[in-house]
Amino acid sequence: MFSGAARRFLSSGTSALARRAALAGASVATAATAFGSADCLKLDITIPVEIDGEQLVKALKKFELVDLSSLTKISKDDCGLIAQPIAPKYRIALVEIYVRGQKYGGSDKSNNGHRYDSIPFANGCINSGMSCQFVHYVHEEHDKFFDVMKEFDAIIVRCNPGQIKADGGSQEKFDDAMRGIIKSGIQVWPSPDVMEFMGAKDALTKIASLNIGLPDTLSYYDQDSFAAGFKKTMAFQPRVIKQNRGSSGEGIWIIKLASGNYCTNFGDRLCSDDEVLHLMEANDNHAETHTVGEFIEFCVNGRTAKSGSWTSKGAGKYLEGGKEAGGMLVDQRFCPRIVEGELRYNMAGKNLVGIIHKKPKAGGISAVGGTGSIYTYYQPDEPLFANLTNDFLVGDIDKIMPSLNLGDQPIPLWWTGDFINSSPVGTPAKDEKWIIGEFNCSCVGISKCLPAYCNDANPNASFNDIPSEDKKIVKELGDMVGKAALDILDGKY
C-alpha cells in the first residue's frame, strides 16, 4: 500500500500527528482521519493511495507549528495566550521587537517582553482557526529570521515605529526584506508600503475627491510650491499645515490671519510675506505669532535669523531631504468645529469596531492624548454618526486603497481614521459632512490593554493586570481582527 519513501517516512522521527495522519490517509483519497488512544482528528487534505513520503511531509507541514528553535527566544512566557489549533487553516507569525537598551524593552512592553496588546491579536487568529506564533526580530539574526518567516502563510508586524532602529537594527533593511516576503506570496500586515503611503500626510490629498475628503487639500514637496500654494490658501480660509514625519501633533499647525482679511473666492488674492499669523501647534496647544514669511522660513530652514524666535519643541525643516526622504507638508482647510472634537473610527479590516469622540480640553484644539482631552465611546451603529459611517464604509471603503496607489494591497487588519466635522454650526446631524484628518495603521494600540504595559508605577505589568470586564472587550476586538485576517487569506476581500 505504501511506497518505499512513505515507509521510510512512517518509521522516521516525524511527529506523531503526521505519522498518524499518513497511516489513516492511505486508504482515502480526499481526507485523513487520525486516531490515537483518546482523540479523533480530521484533516482536510488530499492524500493519494500510493503515497510519496517527501510530498506527504510537505503536505502535512502546514498542520504543525513553525519551528522557531533557530531564533533567540526573547519573551519569558506567553501569559494569556490560548492553545493553538491542532490543524490550523493558516500559520500566522506575530512579529515584535524588544529594545534591549531601553527600560522594560520599550515603552509598550509587558513584563514578559511581549508588546502589551499582542495577546488579543494572537488569540483572535487562533479563535478563527489559525495558529499564531510570537517571533521577536533580533537584527543580528536577520537572515535566519527571514528564512523562518518564509514558513508562515501570513505575518502581522507589531513593531512600534523607531524601535527597530533603537535596538541597533535598520528599519530600511527590515522593510526591504518584508517586501521580498510579500513578493513570494506571503501576506504581511501592514506592509511597509501600506504603512508609508497610508500613514503619510499626503494621503489626504490623494483622497480629496472622496466623500471623506476636501477638494482644496494640497501637498508640498519643495520650497517654491509651498510658498506659492500657502500664500494662496492662507488668503482664502484658515488652514491646518501638517508635516509628514511628526508624531503626537508635533509640526501640525492651526493657522489664522490676524487681520481676518480672507478673500471670498479661492485665488482672489495672495498673502504678502509681512501679514501676521496666529498659530497653534497641536502637540501641546501652545500659541505663537509670526509673519507669513517667518512661517515659511521655519518650515523650510528651521530656526534662522529670518524665521524669528520660536517656542515650538520642534526644529522645523519639514521639507528637508525632499520627497524621497519624507520631506513634505500637507495644507488642509481648517474646520472650526474641531474644537468640538474629532471622531476616531477603529477598524478591523473593513469592519467598524467602535467610535471614539475625542474632545479637546476647554480652550484647546488638539485632542492628542495627554493634553487633557475627554474621550467618549460609541458603538459602531451609533445613529449620531450614521451619515459619516455610510459615507466611509459604503461609499468610500473600497476606493481608499486604489486612491492611495495601493490597489494591489489588502486593507490593513487594525487601523484608524480620524474625522473632523466640516459642516457649519447648526447643520442637522443627518446632513453633516465629516472629513478625514488622518489614517493610522502603524502599530495602532488597543487602549483597553494599557494596564498591561510596564512603567515606573507598575514595573511588573502583565496581561493579568487588565480588568476582567476590559478583557471581554479586548477579546471581541481580537476576534474581529482574527476574522478579518481569515477573510483576507480566504480571498473574501
C-alpha positions as CSV (number, residue, x, y, z in Angstrom):
1,M,0.0,0.0,0.0
2,F,2.8,2.4,0.9
3,S,5.7,3.4,-1.4
4,G,9.3,2.9,-0.2
5,A,9.6,6.6,0.6
6,A,6.4,6.5,2.6
7,R,7.5,3.5,4.6
8,R,10.8,5.3,5.5
9,F,8.7,8.4,6.4
10,L,6.5,6.5,8.7
11,S,9.4,4.9,10.5
12,S,11.3,8.2,10.8
13,G,11.3,10.8,13.6
14,T,8.4,12.7,12.1
15,S,5.8,13.9,14.5
16,A,3.2,11.5,15.8
17,L,0.5,13.7,14.3
18,A,1.9,13.5,10.8
19,R,2.6,9.7,11.1
20,R,-0.9,9.0,12.3
21,A,-2.4,11.2,9.6
22,A,-0.4,9.4,7.0
23,L,-1.5,6.0,8.2
24,A,-5.1,6.9,8.3
25,G,-4.9,8.7,4.9
26,A,-3.5,5.9,2.9
27,S,-7.0,4.3,2.3
28,V,-8.9,7.5,1.5
29,A,-8.3,9.9,-1.3
30,T,-9.9,13.1,0.0
31,A,-9.2,13.3,3.7
32,A,-7.1,11.9,6.5
33,T,-8.6,10.7,9.8
34,A,-6.1,10.1,12.5
35,F,-6.9,8.1,15.6
36,G,-5.0,8.0,18.9
37,S,-6.0,6.3,22.1
38,A,-8.4,9.0,23.1
39,D,-8.6,11.5,20.2
40,C,-10.1,11.9,16.8
41,L,-8.7,14.3,14.2
42,K,-9.9,15.1,10.8
43,L,-7.5,16.9,8.4
44,D,-8.9,18.5,5.3
45,I,-6.2,17.4,2.8
46,T,-5.9,15.1,-0.2
47,I,-3.6,12.0,0.0
48,P,-3.2,9.6,-2.9
49,V,-3.4,5.9,-2.2
50,E,0.2,5.5,-3.4
51,I,1.9,8.0,-1.1
52,D,5.2,9.7,-1.8
53,G,6.9,10.4,1.6
54,E,8.5,13.6,0.6
55,Q,5.3,15.0,-0.8
56,L,3.4,13.9,2.3
57,V,5.9,15.6,4.6
58,K,5.3,18.8,2.7
59,A,1.6,18.5,2.7
60,L,1.3,17.8,6.4
61,K,3.8,20.5,7.4
62,K,1.1,23.2,7.4
63,F,-0.6,21.4,10.2
64,E,2.3,21.8,12.6
65,L,3.7,25.0,14.2
66,V,6.6,26.6,12.5
67,D,10.0,25.6,14.1
68,L,11.4,28.6,15.8
69,S,14.3,26.9,17.5
70,S,16.9,28.6,15.3
71,L,15.9,32.0,16.6
72,T,16.6,33.6,20.0
73,K,13.6,33.5,22.3
74,I,13.2,36.9,23.9
75,S,9.9,36.6,25.8
76,K,9.8,35.0,29.2
77,D,6.3,33.5,28.8
78,D,3.1,33.8,26.8
79,C,0.8,34.8,29.6
80,G,-2.8,35.0,28.3
81,L,-2.2,33.0,25.1
82,I,-4.8,30.3,24.4
83,A,-4.0,26.8,23.0
84,Q,-3.0,26.7,19.3
85,P,-5.4,24.8,17.0
86,I,-4.4,21.2,16.2
87,A,-4.9,21.6,12.4
88,P,-4.7,25.3,11.6
89,K,-6.1,26.7,8.4
90,Y,-3.2,29.1,8.2
91,R,0.0,29.7,10.1
92,I,0.5,33.3,11.3
93,A,3.6,35.0,12.7
94,L,3.1,38.0,15.0
95,V,6.4,39.9,14.9
96,E,7.6,42.1,17.8
97,I,10.7,44.0,18.7
98,Y,12.3,44.2,22.2
99,V,14.6,47.2,22.6
100,R,17.4,45.8,24.6
101,G,18.9,49.2,25.5
102,Q,15.6,50.6,26.9
103,K,13.9,50.2,30.2
104,Y,11.4,47.4,30.0
105,G,12.4,46.7,26.4
106,G,10.5,49.8,25.3
107,S,7.5,51.8,26.5
108,D,5.0,49.4,25.0
109,K,6.1,46.1,26.7
110,S,4.6,43.8,29.4
111,N,6.9,42.2,31.9
112,N,7.4,39.1,29.8
113,G,8.8,41.0,26.8
114,H,5.7,41.0,24.6
115,R,4.0,44.1,23.4
116,Y,1.2,44.9,25.8
117,D,-1.6,44.2,23.3
118,S,-0.1,41.3,21.4
119,I,-2.1,38.6,23.2
120,P,-5.6,39.6,21.9
121,F,-4.4,39.7,18.3
122,A,-2.8,36.2,18.6
123,N,-5.9,34.8,20.4
124,G,-8.2,36.3,17.7
125,C,-6.3,34.5,15.0
126,I,-6.4,31.2,17.0
127,N,-10.2,31.6,17.5
128,S,-10.6,31.9,13.8
129,G,-8.8,28.5,13.3
130,M,-5.3,29.7,12.6
131,S,-2.1,29.3,14.5
132,C,-0.3,32.4,15.7
133,Q,3.2,32.3,17.0
134,F,5.2,35.2,18.6
135,V,8.5,36.0,17.0
136,H,10.9,38.7,18.1
137,Y,13.0,40.3,15.5
138,V,16.7,40.4,16.5
139,H,18.7,42.3,13.9
140,E,21.8,40.1,14.5
141,E,19.8,37.2,13.2
142,H,18.3,39.0,10.3
143,D,18.9,36.3,7.6
144,K,17.8,33.4,9.9
145,F,14.7,35.4,10.9
146,F,13.5,35.9,7.3
147,D,14.3,32.3,6.4
148,V,11.8,31.3,9.2
149,M,9.3,33.9,8.0
150,K,9.1,32.0,4.7
151,E,7.4,29.1,6.5
152,F,4.4,31.2,7.5
153,D,1.2,31.9,5.5
154,A,1.0,35.5,6.8
155,I,2.8,37.9,9.1
156,I,1.4,40.5,11.5
157,V,4.0,43.2,12.2
158,R,3.6,44.8,15.7
159,C,6.9,46.8,15.9
160,N,6.4,50.3,17.1
161,P,8.0,52.9,14.7
162,G,11.5,53.7,15.7
163,Q,12.1,50.7,17.9
164,I,14.0,48.5,15.4
165,K,16.5,51.4,14.9
166,A,16.6,52.0,18.7
167,D,17.6,48.3,19.1
168,G,20.5,48.8,16.7
169,G,18.9,47.4,13.6
170,S,17.9,49.0,10.3
171,Q,14.2,49.7,9.6
172,E,15.1,50.0,5.9
173,K,16.7,46.6,5.8
174,F,13.8,45.1,7.7
175,D,11.2,46.7,5.3
176,D,13.1,45.6,2.2
177,A,13.2,42.0,3.5
178,M,9.4,42.2,4.2
179,R,8.8,43.4,0.6
180,G,10.7,40.3,-0.5
181,I,8.4,38.1,1.7
182,I,5.4,39.7,0.1
183,K,6.7,39.1,-3.4
184,S,7.0,35.4,-2.5
185,G,3.2,35.3,-1.9
186,I,3.1,35.7,1.9
187,Q,0.7,38.3,3.3
188,V,2.2,40.9,5.6
189,W,0.0,43.3,7.7
190,P,0.7,46.1,7.4
191,S,3.2,46.0,4.6
192,P,5.9,48.6,4.6
193,D,4.3,50.4,1.6
194,V,0.9,50.4,3.3
195,M,2.4,52.0,6.4
196,E,4.3,54.5,4.3
197,F,1.5,55.6,1.9
198,M,-1.5,55.3,4.2
199,G,0.2,57.0,7.1
200,A,1.7,59.8,5.1
201,K,0.0,63.1,5.4
202,D,-0.3,63.4,1.6
203,A,-2.8,60.6,1.8
204,L,-5.3,63.4,2.5
205,T,-4.5,64.9,-0.9
206,K,-5.0,61.6,-2.7
207,I,-8.4,61.0,-1.2
208,A,-9.5,64.6,-1.6
209,S,-12.2,63.7,-4.2
210,L,-13.9,61.0,-2.0
211,N,-16.9,61.6,0.3
212,I,-14.5,61.9,3.3
213,G,-12.1,64.4,1.6
214,L,-11.9,68.1,0.9
215,P,-11.1,69.3,-2.7
216,D,-8.8,72.2,-1.6
217,T,-6.3,69.9,0.1
218,L,-2.7,70.4,-1.3
219,S,0.7,68.7,-0.7
220,Y,4.1,70.5,-1.0
221,Y,7.5,68.9,-1.5
222,D,9.7,71.9,-2.2
223,Q,10.1,75.5,-1.1
224,D,8.7,77.1,-4.2
225,S,5.5,75.2,-4.4
226,F,4.9,75.6,-0.6
227,A,5.5,79.4,-0.7
228,A,3.2,79.9,-3.7
229,G,0.5,77.5,-2.5
230,F,0.4,78.6,1.1
231,K,0.1,82.3,0.2
232,K,-2.9,81.4,-1.9
233,T,-4.7,79.1,0.5
234,M,-3.9,81.2,3.6
235,A,-5.6,84.2,1.9
236,F,-8.8,82.2,1.4
237,Q,-9.5,80.5,4.7
238,P,-7.8,79.4,8.0
239,R,-5.5,76.4,7.4
240,V,-4.0,73.3,9.0
241,I,-0.4,72.7,7.9
242,K,0.9,69.2,8.7
243,Q,4.4,67.9,8.4
244,N,4.8,64.3,7.2
245,R,7.3,63.0,9.8
246,G,6.0,64.2,13.1
247,S,4.0,62.4,15.8
248,S,1.7,63.3,18.6
249,G,0.8,66.6,16.9
250,E,4.4,68.0,16.5
251,G,4.6,70.0,13.4
252,I,0.8,70.3,12.9
253,W,-0.1,73.9,12.9
254,I,-3.6,75.5,13.0
255,I,-3.2,79.0,11.4
256,K,-5.4,82.1,11.1
257,L,-4.8,85.5,9.7
258,A,-4.5,88.1,12.5
259,S,-6.4,90.6,10.3
260,G,-9.2,88.1,9.4
261,N,-8.8,89.5,5.8
262,Y,-9.9,86.4,3.9
263,C,-10.9,86.6,0.3
264,T,-14.3,85.4,-0.9
265,N,-13.1,83.0,-3.6
266,F,-10.1,80.8,-3.7
267,G,-7.4,82.5,-5.7
268,D,-8.8,86.1,-5.5
269,R,-5.6,87.2,-3.7
270,L,-2.3,86.1,-2.3
271,C,-0.9,86.8,1.2
272,S,2.2,89.0,1.5
273,D,5.3,88.0,3.5
274,D,4.6,90.6,6.2
275,E,1.0,89.6,7.0
276,V,0.7,88.4,10.6
277,L,-0.4,84.9,11.5
278,H,-1.8,83.4,14.8
279,L,-0.5,79.8,15.1
280,M,-1.3,77.0,17.5
281,E,0.7,73.7,17.5
282,A,-1.3,70.5,18.1
283,N,1.2,68.6,20.2
284,D,0.7,70.9,23.3
285,N,-1.7,73.6,22.1
286,H,0.8,76.4,22.6
287,A,0.3,79.6,20.6
288,E,2.8,81.7,18.6
289,T,2.6,84.8,16.4
290,H,4.7,85.1,13.2
291,T,4.5,86.6,9.8
292,V,3.8,84.6,6.7
293,G,7.5,84.9,5.7
294,E,8.7,83.8,9.1
295,F,6.5,80.7,9.0
296,I,7.6,79.7,5.5
297,E,11.3,80.1,6.6
298,F,10.8,78.0,9.7
299,C,9.1,75.2,7.7
300,V,11.9,75.2,5.1
301,N,15.1,76.1,7.0
302,G,14.2,75.9,10.7
303,R,15.4,78.4,13.3
304,T,17.3,81.1,11.4
305,A,17.6,84.9,11.8
306,K,14.9,85.2,9.1
307,S,12.4,82.9,10.8
308,G,12.5,84.8,14.1
309,S,12.2,83.3,17.6
310,W,10.1,80.1,18.1
311,T,9.0,78.4,21.3
312,S,8.0,75.2,19.5
313,K,9.6,72.0,20.7
314,G,10.2,71.1,17.0
315,A,13.0,72.1,14.8
316,G,11.0,73.0,11.6
317,K,12.8,72.0,8.4
318,Y,9.7,69.9,7.3
319,L,10.8,69.7,3.7
320,E,14.3,68.7,4.4
321,G,15.6,65.9,2.1
322,G,12.8,66.3,-0.4
323,K,10.1,63.8,-1.2
324,E,12.4,60.8,-1.3
325,A,13.4,61.5,2.3
326,G,9.8,62.1,3.5
327,G,10.0,65.9,3.3
328,M,6.5,67.1,2.8
329,L,3.8,69.4,4.1
330,V,0.0,69.0,3.7
331,D,-2.2,72.1,3.5
332,Q,-5.8,71.5,4.5
333,R,-8.7,73.8,5.3
334,F,-9.2,74.4,9.0
335,C,-12.6,73.3,10.2
336,P,-13.6,75.5,13.2
337,R,-15.7,72.7,14.7
338,I,-12.5,70.9,15.6
339,V,-13.0,72.5,19.0
340,E,-16.0,70.1,19.4
341,G,-13.6,67.2,18.9
342,E,-12.9,64.6,16.3
343,L,-14.2,61.1,15.7
344,R,-11.8,58.1,15.6
345,Y,-13.1,55.1,13.7
346,N,-11.4,51.9,14.9
347,M,-11.3,49.4,12.1
348,A,-10.6,45.7,11.8
349,G,-10.2,45.2,8.1
350,K,-13.4,46.7,6.5
351,N,-15.4,46.3,9.7
352,L,-16.0,49.2,12.1
353,V,-15.2,48.1,15.7
354,G,-16.1,51.2,17.6
355,I,-16.2,55.0,17.5
356,I,-14.4,57.4,19.9
357,H,-15.3,61.0,20.2
358,K,-12.1,62.9,21.3
359,K,-12.9,66.3,22.7
360,P,-10.1,68.8,23.5
361,K,-10.0,70.4,26.9
362,A,-11.6,73.8,27.2
363,G,-9.7,76.4,25.1
364,G,-7.8,73.7,23.2
365,I,-7.9,72.5,19.6
366,S,-5.9,69.2,19.7
367,A,-7.4,66.1,21.2
368,V,-4.0,64.2,21.3
369,G,-3.6,62.0,24.3
370,G,-2.0,63.8,27.3
371,T,-3.5,67.2,26.5
372,G,-6.5,66.9,28.8
373,S,-8.9,65.8,26.2
374,I,-12.1,63.9,27.0
375,Y,-12.9,60.5,25.3
376,T,-16.4,59.2,24.8
377,Y,-17.0,55.8,23.3
378,Y,-19.8,54.8,20.9
379,Q,-20.9,51.5,19.3
380,P,-20.5,51.1,15.5
381,D,-24.2,51.6,14.9
382,E,-24.4,55.0,16.7
383,P,-27.1,57.0,14.9
384,L,-25.5,60.3,15.6
385,F,-22.8,59.5,13.1
386,A,-24.8,57.4,10.6
387,N,-24.1,59.8,7.8
388,L,-20.3,59.5,8.2
389,T,-20.5,55.8,8.7
390,N,-22.4,55.4,5.4
391,D,-20.0,57.7,3.5
392,F,-17.0,55.9,4.9
393,L,-18.0,52.3,4.9
394,V,-20.4,52.2,2.0
395,G,-19.3,54.9,-0.3
396,D,-15.5,55.1,0.1
397,I,-14.1,51.9,1.8
398,D,-13.3,50.1,-1.5
399,K,-11.8,53.3,-3.1
400,I,-9.3,54.1,-0.3
401,M,-6.5,51.7,-1.2
402,P,-6.7,52.4,-5.0
403,S,-6.7,56.2,-4.3
404,L,-3.5,55.8,-2.3
405,N,-1.9,53.8,-5.1
406,L,-2.2,50.6,-3.0
407,G,-4.8,48.9,-5.2
408,D,-2.8,45.6,-5.1
409,Q,-2.7,45.6,-1.2
410,P,-5.5,44.5,1.1
411,I,-6.8,46.9,3.6
412,P,-5.0,46.8,7.0
413,L,-6.0,44.5,9.7
414,W,-6.1,47.0,12.6
415,W,-6.2,50.7,11.7
416,T,-7.9,54.0,12.4
417,G,-9.4,57.0,10.7
418,D,-9.7,60.4,12.5
419,F,-12.5,62.6,11.2
420,I,-13.4,66.3,11.6
421,N,-16.8,67.9,11.3
422,S,-16.6,70.4,8.3
423,S,-20.2,71.5,8.4
424,P,-21.4,74.9,9.7
425,V,-22.8,75.0,13.2
426,G,-26.5,74.2,13.2
427,T,-26.3,71.6,10.4
428,P,-28.6,68.7,11.2
429,A,-26.7,65.6,12.2
430,K,-28.0,63.6,9.3
431,D,-26.6,66.2,6.9
432,E,-23.2,66.7,8.5
433,K,-20.1,66.2,6.4
434,W,-17.1,64.7,8.2
435,I,-13.7,64.8,6.5
436,I,-10.7,62.6,7.1
437,G,-7.9,64.2,9.1
438,E,-5.5,61.2,9.3
439,F,-5.2,57.5,8.7
440,N,-3.1,55.4,11.0
441,C,-2.2,51.8,10.5
442,S,1.3,51.8,12.1
443,C,1.1,49.6,15.2
444,V,-2.2,51.1,16.4
445,G,-2.7,50.2,20.1
446,I,-5.6,48.7,22.0
447,S,-6.3,51.2,24.7
448,K,-8.1,48.7,27.0
449,C,-4.8,46.8,27.2
450,L,-2.8,49.7,28.6
451,P,-2.8,48.3,32.2
452,A,-0.5,45.6,30.8
453,Y,2.4,47.8,29.9
454,C,5.3,48.3,32.2
455,N,6.1,51.7,33.7
456,D,7.7,53.0,36.9
457,A,4.4,52.9,38.7
458,N,3.8,49.3,37.6
459,P,7.2,47.7,36.6
460,N,5.8,44.2,36.5
461,A,2.6,44.8,34.5
462,S,1.2,41.9,32.6
463,F,-1.9,40.8,30.7
464,N,-3.4,39.7,34.0
465,D,-3.5,43.4,35.1
466,I,-6.2,44.1,32.5
467,P,-9.6,44.3,34.4
468,S,-11.8,41.3,33.6
469,E,-14.5,43.4,32.0
470,D,-12.0,45.0,29.7
471,K,-10.6,41.6,28.8
472,K,-14.0,40.7,27.4
473,I,-13.9,43.8,25.2
474,V,-10.3,43.1,24.2
475,K,-11.3,39.5,23.2
476,E,-14.0,40.8,21.0
477,L,-11.6,43.2,19.3
478,G,-9.0,40.5,18.8
479,D,-11.6,38.1,17.4
480,M,-12.7,40.7,14.9
481,V,-9.1,41.2,13.8
482,G,-8.6,37.4,13.5
483,K,-11.8,37.1,11.4
484,A,-10.6,39.9,9.1
485,A,-7.2,38.1,8.7
486,L,-9.0,34.9,7.8
487,D,-11.3,36.6,5.3
488,I,-8.4,38.2,3.6
489,L,-6.4,34.9,3.4
490,D,-9.6,33.2,2.1
491,G,-9.8,35.8,-0.7
492,K,-13.1,37.3,0.5
493,Y,-11.6,40.8,0.1
